[in-house]
Amino acid sequence: MELLGLVNYALFMAIFICIYALLALGLNIQWGFAGLFNAGIAGFFAVGAYTSAIISTPPADGRIGGFDLHFVVGWIAAMLAAALVAWPIGKICLRFRSDYLAIATIGIAEIIRLVIKSEPALTNGARGISSIPRPAGDLAYMESQIAYLVIVLAVLIAVYFLVERQFNAPWGRMMRAIRDNEDAAKAMGKNVEFRRLEAFIFGAALMGLGGALFAHFNRSITPEAIDPMVATFLIWIMLILGGSGNNRGAILGAAVVWIIWSVSEIATDRLPTEYAVQAKYIRLFLIGLMLQLVLRFRPEGLLPEPLRGDQRVTKSGTDQS
Amino acid sequence: MKTKFLALAAGMMAATALASVPAQADVKIGLIGGVSGPIAAMAPAMIDAAQLAVQQVNEQGGIGDGETLVGVVGDSACNPQGGTDAATKAVNIEGVVGIVGPHCSGAVLAAAGSVTIPAGIALITPSGTSPEISGLEDKGTVFRTVPSDDYQGRALARTMKDMGYGKVAVAYLNNDYGTGLANAFKAEYVDELGGDITQFAAHEEGKASYRSNLAELAKGGADTLVIFDYGDGTGLTILRQALENGFFDKFVGGDGMKSDAVINELGAENLSTFVASSPVGEASKSLDMFNEAFKGIGGDPDAIFANTSYDAAFLLALAVEKAGGKKEDVAAAVVEVSNGEGEAILPGEWKKAKELIAAGTAIDYKGAAGDHNFDAKGDVPGTYALFEVGSNGFETITEMK
């Protein structure tokens, strides 16, 4: 193992963590602020990834686009498209509560995945879209990774500050009021349906952006990337472990989970080769175990939601319904 | 409280990091496959086959200056996230000189796009069949030992036309494998040969019943059903239900359907009208040598993509030897050791190859799954045959051209 290799690997992990942190921040707006159980993250991730891919790839036969536009245009379009898709979904589904909403959103993510797989004219079907330009992709391996990390990090920091601002603003307090006691919020004259929809759309837009960043990093997007395991549940684990309702918690959760997910494979590789194949399942086990431990001993996550006032009275984070 | 948990998290991460003490002085190649995930049932045999090549190299003098070749297994989970992660670790942490895999096309595209092409590491996939892989701007570093789906679909269409099949209905699994094959088949059968496809429909995997799909497929009056699916999965269900309900008289499958599960489950007596195409080794001696060796380590030589995995690993080892262990020259050497010119090397003939390379003689690897004379895109033309079900399992009817 050379030092350079280690640096390259660290850069790669950092890029992935930033992308996942964006997704976790999006989910934090939906679940952490507004209490919306969205189990269809993969769907919005996919919409963002494909939108940006279609917009920024060179023209191709057999599908719409590509329009060969700048990647920034693609990323903005990815957010808009994810928000646009989220709007009717939110309109219809947000009437459901908690677990019913989860079921509905799982279904929707599945619908989006199947549409993507089955519509070659739109997304090139099961083959996916490749040759997506990567910003600074012409540089050498390490320089290109550094450049991409800088871009992704800048995006993440900007998003973090914006979301954090929202959280501390009256809007954030209102969202939490709606989450914790809908009737009371309604009695205060808040338009609950509209606000919930707002949170759903904001979150979805961030997920779309995460998808776009992912597609450009890999220079390709295929339906295999919309696997619920890595594009929905892993993000839930990140948020729950990091601390829902806390933006820093979301980012920390993304980092911890991804590092354990990725690095544990290096550890299992040290086992004798005859176990090499079986050992790969250890990381699935590790993630599950970690989730169990956190839920058992630290249900509010590593960094719990910051609450003002007396913690003993509110005792929060745990009793969201 | 807070610090305690932060410390716990940090501790877990540190523990995993510390556990990774590298072994040195070996030449490593990455064997990246979908160990967990949708192809988990197929991956172990493929990885074992690749490890067989590694084992043979080590038994016959090792690589370079008697160094040990080590296959480092990575899990791509059959998705791009896992593929890039595994490839990054293989390239940077393990310092591999080349990669065999990933197994799934989506993972191949992502791993190549974000890791191996920028890093200039050779990648040979034994099972990524998507035509998109041909189009990668890979600076000559991406290869595959399995033909693109385009080849097989078109060859099957030509063979069927020659054999006098008429109206057909096509049912294909809605993934890159099924879609790729089906589209290539359709392009050749209808557009080039003027054949008639009455129904052309994708289906999702894992449903309990496909009777409504089959009823729909049977509507156009076709007597033949062409199935592009896996014979140990959904394809089996479709074939069974089509037979039970008498929707079609004749059945044709792609290579995924040439599975012993079909015969074991449905019985050879019911499959008299079933044929399936499958890649075959051109020089059958190569295939025999591989089969023998693979049986020797307890493997099943008929396992899908086992021979392509073996070839990919053996080719990579030859290329590493040829390049003198220099990472940046491996990709170019892959083409040199298998371009149809030079002394023929068959599977397992490592010692001979090593001596020839040392003497500066050109060599040409003739693999178990084909000759692997790569074209400019790093693709190989396939050699396929059509099989029918006889009393002893699958028997060859004809070569597919």
Interface residues (C-beta under 8 A of the other chain):
Chain A: M1 E2 L4 G5 L6 N8 Y9 F12 F16 L114 K117 S118 P120 G125 A126 R127 G128 S130 S131 R134 G137 A140 Y141 S144 Q145 F217 N218 R219 S220 I221 T222 P223 E224 A225 D227 M229 V230 A231 L252 V256 I259 I260 W261 S262 V263 S264 E265 I266 A267 D269 R270 T273 A276 V277 K280 Y281 R283 L284 M290 R298 L302 L303
Chain B: K2 F5 L6 A9 M12 M13 A15 T16 A17 A19 S20 V21 P22 V35 S36 G37 A43 P44 I47 Q51 G71 V72 V73 G74 D75 A77 C78 N79 P80 Q81 G82 T84 D85 A86 T88 K89 V91 N92 I93 E94 G95 C104 S105 G106 A107 L109 A110 G113 S114 V115 P118 A119 G120 S130 P131 E132 G135 L136 E137 N174 N175 D176 G178 T179 G180 A202 E204
